[in-house]
Amino acid sequence: MQSTFDINLSSRNILLKFLENNSLEQLNTIPEGFSNNLIWNIGHIVVVQQMLVYNLSGLPMFISDEMVEKYKKGTKPETPVTQEEVEQLKKLLYATLEQTKQDFANGVFKEYKAFTTMSGFNIRNAQEAMEFNNYHEGVHTGVMMRIHKFL
């Protein structure tokens, strides 16, 4: 599991750079031809990790229901995010990862509702969910790199 968490930390460090190196206006800009923006992708990444690992394990998530509704699969940016929301996401990038590491170490993941992703991955437990999550974050980081070219 350590390598899975190391990869996730590297991913989160890349996401943090997007937050730190782009203005609020850039984070909220949806370039022509795209359906979302940089900040939506980051929020989506945080939400999906929580849903994949915690929700499907029958455990409470560490994010609000409002955040889930705003960034879950099938959503798109409806209103610009504020700087306060950016700061909250910045904290959640690392707080959710740290909590997940602690919870794996403490053995809290006992049950899991098996799930097949749209890309055909069969996820049977929380460990596989974290491993798939790294793939998911990589896909969205690639989208963010493309979006960034148009800002």
Buried (B, 14 or more C-beta within 10 A) or exposed (E): EEEBBEBBBEBBEBBBEBBEEBEBEBBBBBBEEBEBBBBBBBBBBBBBBBBBBBBBBEBEBBBEEEBBEBBEEEBEBEEBBEEEBBEBBBEBBBBBBEBBBEBBEEEEBEEBEEBEEEEEBEBEBBBBBBBBBBEBBEEBBEBBEEBBEEE
